[in-house]
Amino acid sequence: MARIGKWLRFGRRPSISFRLLFARFRAILDNNTRVLQLFADLAEKQSGEYVFDRSYIQTSIHQLFDLVGKTVHDLNSLTDQKHTALYAVLDRLRDEIQGDVAGRPVVSKASFCVPFAQIDESLVNLVGGKSAHLGELHTRLHVRIPDGFTITTWAFVRIIEANHLSNVIEDGLLRLSRGDDAAVLEIAERLLHARVPREIGTAIRKAVAALGRTDQLSLAVRSSALGEDQDLSFAGQYETVLHTKPAEVIDAYRRVLASLYAPHAVAYRTSSGLPAGGLMAVACMRMVRATVSGVLYTVDPNRSGSGELLLGATRGLANRAVQGEQNMAQYSVARQPPHEVLGYRPAAGVGDAAWHAEGDQTPKPPGDGSAGRELADADVRELSEMALRIERYFKQPQDIEWARDADGSLYLIQARRLRISAPASEPRDLSEILNAYPVLLRRRGQVACRGVASGPVVHVTEESDLAAFPAGGVLVSRRASPRFVSAMAKCAAIVTDIGAPTGHMAALAREFRVPTLVDCATASIVLTEGQVVTVDADENAVYAGRVDPLIDYQLVTESGLEDTPEYRLLRRLLRRITPLNLIDHHADNFRADRCRTIHDVIRFAHETAVDELIDLQASGRVSGVESAKRLISDLPIGLSIIDVGGGLDTAVGGGLPQLTVTPAAIRSVPMLAIWAGLTTPGVWSTRPVRVDLATFFSSAMSGGALQNTHRNLAVVSENYVNLSLNVGYHFTMVDAFVSGNREENHIYFRFVGGASDAERRTRRAEMVRDIMERLGFATRQSYDLVVARLRKLPRTATEERLRIIGRLIGFTRQIDALMDDEDTVSRYTEAFFEGRHNPE
């Protein structure tokens, strides 16, 4: 009896109605679409071309969490509560985002110190603006920064609590508001002598020790307040303590904390519309033993249309130079590769005339032209490439601090927005200029991310192409893919034949601020490899050549609205909403507990829901199979159909035996498309195919041949099909949704098995993969298994691909036996596209 009781408790779970499960899946699909549309709308508002208020942000955030909350609930209902970890992720994100909207940033209690290697913009409330900015550049753009760590805002909060300073700060700020400017000095003095709790001191010492030998270590201890180096520069407002020895770090830390309440810093915050108080994190980075250091402006502030970078350099550390206490040598550098030095003025001769490339009679130094200067031309090129990579990422001119150490390595010390004046010309002045440039594409697709960029066309057809993607290239591809994120830091622009503005790749492009056009149909044909083009994703056009007037205007033109509190708030919120970390749903880290953003949550939910629905028929959890109707047709496939809503018209074909239907009864849009392909004249060949006995039994023993004994099944609704077919000793599965809303449309295709030896089956799989890729599918192949996915095509294009898949099922039925050598892969692929269904 005990064993029976255990079986009753832990045996097979009761079956669930497929109709109910399908309804939950449809809800996930619908809400996923609505969330991505909200992403697109928020990103559009953040572009700087629209006026909105805090009420819009609050309403959008409320809608967002309502939709995502329903999605998480439906996913757990669909998967028998396998992914409850998503609830904790969602609660954390809700607290952080709603706290920011309400003006009370939520500080994580996770750590007192965080290494730079673990920091990106999503940790901004914990590590402050400067550290988040640096960490983002290091983790996203792979820019070299000095080793170090950040003492978090949570440590600052604990120090305030431990020293009972909350009332002191509140009273001081109140007195300040009444005109007592000296009140904040008392707060600064208390912080300067504050007791650092033991647990914080221990965390700091451990973080310092992790940087290496302490007897040789020297650190720069720098401010990283909330908001610093994000929307406002805070340049020079807070304390920086250089050449700090390990034993001095805690004292230096207190000095930086105290500078939060320096009178000039408080005045800067209040004049900028920020609260007088604030939260301070502190970055501790290894001092670069600089042989040369300086600053770089990606646009010359005084000659914004010159096409030049402005580079300042001084031997040793540049801290006195950036504070205006000494001069720096100045380099004028071409923005275009190979970043030639166009002019140079030594630090000692700032008052003298400088030589320039144009009309200057001063002889240039011999060799590469860098003799006697602070930087060799190779250093200038490396700095220029790094700076422009950062500029492309932030879509704004940059003010960059850098240093070169004794072994020649260049480090980024700081990067922030460079504010410059817009050119005098008006946008309408460009219209006549643009008429002189040939138009390659105009309004052929949809804008996924606004902006203007130029560069050589680089076609991407394989994932391996991304690793070698050149900086400044225009990525052109047949289809959009979130995998492009690995190259987005280097992309000038993206143009694809297939894709949607609400797709995952589009969201990533907006996150990386890469001008992007999708759904252009013929871009991969029209735009040739290596051709220099200018992508105008503001006006949905692609020009031949580099359109400098358009690029220069776009770079320096700013909306007057971008510095309003609402825009700054939305930019901060989007950092926790739209970044996508879960790129590959086959990867080991594609788990609920690895979700860090709203985008991660909905992608995980969508991909997991699709996989769950696809596998339901084999799980034993689904009821309703008893209502399956057998399809009576001329094709020898023995197909049964389960209708979950509007997929069959049982009134058609009266007089048939009970639980049988004819093809005339099919009303499912995707099933009709597949059936049309299956029944294309000549596709379903019944000719005998040579199969040697040893090969057949080898395949049978591995499961290939024996799969044909399974019943073929289609689950259909008006817009949905999940079709499982075992024909010709191979298994094909198609999961598709087709409607008038392209955001919902998808096709999932899986193909495996066969009756031939492993080599022939693998060749057939290669042919199937090639065919699917030419149709725009994202594919994966492992031996004789092919998995392919395609999303967000218009209804007619989705139906057409399903008809082709129907043809492919019949065409490949026994063709593995004919795949004698590698040449057959391409030969039969071409035969298929030419409509020769019996190519032997």
Secondary structure, DSSP 8 states (H G I E B T S, - for coil): -HHHHHHHHHS----EEHHHHHHHHHHHHHHHHHHHHHHHHHHHIIIIIS---HHHHHHHHHHHHHHHHHHHHHHHHHTTSTTTHHHHHHHHHHHHHHHHHTT------S-SEEEGGG--GGGHHHHHHHHHHHHHHHHHH------EEEE-HHHHHHHHHHTT-HHHHHHHHHHHHTT-TTHHHHHHHHHHT----HHHHHHHHHHHHTTS-GGG--EEEEEEETTBTTTB--TTTS-EEEEE-GGGHHHHHHHHHHGGG-HHHHHHHHHTT--S---EEEEEEE---EEEEEEEESS-TT-TTS-EEEEEEEES--HHHHTTSS--EEEEEESSTT--EEEEE-GGGTTS--EETTT--S---STTTTTTSSS-HHHHHHHHHHHHHHHHHHTS-EEEEEEEETTS-EEEEEEEE------S--GGGHHHHHTTS-EEEESSSEEEE--EEEEEEEE--STHHHHT--TT-EEEEEE--GGGHHHHTT-SEEEEEE--TTSHHHHHHHHHT--EEE--SSHHHHS-TT-EEEEETTTTEEEES--HHHHHHHHH---TTTTSHHHHHHHHHHTTTS------TTSTT-SGGG--SHHHHHHHHHHHHHHHHHHHHHHT-EE-GGG-EEE--SSTT-EEEEESSSSB-TTSSTT--TTEE-GGGB--HHHHHHHHHHTSTTTS--------HHHHHHHHHTTTTGGGGS-EEEEE-SSEEEEEEEETTEEEEEEEE--S-TTT-EEEEEEEE-SS-HHHHHHHHHHHHHHHHHTT-EEEEETTEEEEEEE---HHHHHHHHHHHHHHHHHTSSGGGG--STHHHHHHHHHHHTT-SS--
